[in-house]
Amino acid sequence: MRYKIVHIGDSGINDVHHIGVEHDGTYYSVIFGRYENGGFLSIPNMGIGSELAGFEDVLWNAGALGRTLKRKSATEAIVNAIADYAQYLRYKEVQDGSI
């Protein structure tokens, strides 16, 4: 087997988070973060991955995730949970004096 690794960009991966989202009796283990080309989301136990815009861009993120996760209500719950968590992190930074 021949291949060539053409990019090593671990330094570009950051702001990674893991949240558990329960919706309609199903648990979604959601890992999301940023990398050089934008944002990403993974639900490993379901084999689902998607690009993300900003964590709070619910409309764009729902469209992107909806291409792989076919349950619209679950898609909306997950992207809203990510947006809410991002707002919480920003609030916490302000309270802690980080920004």
C-alpha positions in Angstrom: 0.0 0.0 0.0 1.4 3.4 -1.0 0.4 6.7 0.6 1.9 10.0 1.5 1.0 12.1 4.6 0.8 15.6 3.1 -0.2 17.5 6.2 0.4 17.3 9.9 -1.7 20.0 11.6 -2.2 19.0 15.2 -1.3 22.6 16.3 -4.4 23.8 14.3 -6.8 21.7 16.4 -8.1 23.5 19.4 -11.1 24.5 21.5 -12.3 20.8 21.7 -15.2 19.9 23.9 -17.3 16.8 24.7 -20.9 17.1 25.7 -23.6 14.5 26.2 -27.0 15.4 24.6 -30.1 13.4 25.5 -33.0 13.8 23.1 -36.1 11.7 22.6 -34.7 8.8 24.6 -31.4 8.7 22.7 -28.0 9.7 24.1 -25.6 11.5 21.7 -21.9 11.8 22.7 -20.9 14.9 20.9 -17.3 15.9 20.4 -16.7 19.3 18.7 -13.9 21.8 18.2 -12.0 23.9 15.7 -9.3 23.0 13.2 -7.5 24.9 10.4 -10.5 24.9 8.1 -13.2 25.8 10.6 -15.2 23.7 13.0 -16.0 20.0 13.3 -18.4 17.7 15.1 -18.2 14.0 15.7 -20.7 11.5 17.2 -18.3 8.5 17.3 -20.7 5.9 18.6 -23.0 6.6 15.6 -20.4 7.0 12.9 -21.5 10.6 12.3 -19.2 13.6 11.5 -19.8 17.0 10.2 -18.2 20.4 9.6 -19.4 23.3 11.7 -19.4 27.0 11.2 -19.1 29.0 14.4 -20.4 27.1 17.4 -23.4 29.4 17.7 -24.4 29.3 14.0 -27.4 27.1 14.5 -28.8 27.4 11.0 -25.7 26.5 9.1 -24.7 23.8 11.5 -28.1 22.2 11.3 -27.9 22.1 7.6 -24.4 20.5 7.7 -25.2 17.9 10.4 -28.6 17.2 8.8 -26.8 15.7 5.8 -25.5 12.8 7.9 -27.9 12.7 10.9 -31.3 12.2 9.3 -33.4 12.9 12.4 -34.3 16.6 12.1 -35.3 17.0 15.8 -32.1 15.4 17.0 -30.1 17.6 14.6 -31.7 20.7 16.0 -31.3 19.5 19.6 -27.6 18.9 19.1 -26.7 22.1 17.3 -28.7 24.1 19.9 -26.9 22.3 22.7 -23.5 23.2 21.1 -24.6 26.9 20.8 -25.9 27.0 24.4 -22.6 25.4 25.6 -20.6 28.0 23.7 -22.6 30.8 25.3 -22.0 29.2 28.7 -18.2 29.1 28.0 -18.2 32.7 27.0 -20.1 33.7 30.1 -17.8 31.7 32.3 -14.7 33.4 30.7 -16.2 36.8 31.5 -17.0 35.8 35.0 -13.5 34.3 35.6 -11.8 37.4 34.1 -10.2 35.4 31.3 -11.4 37.9 28.7 
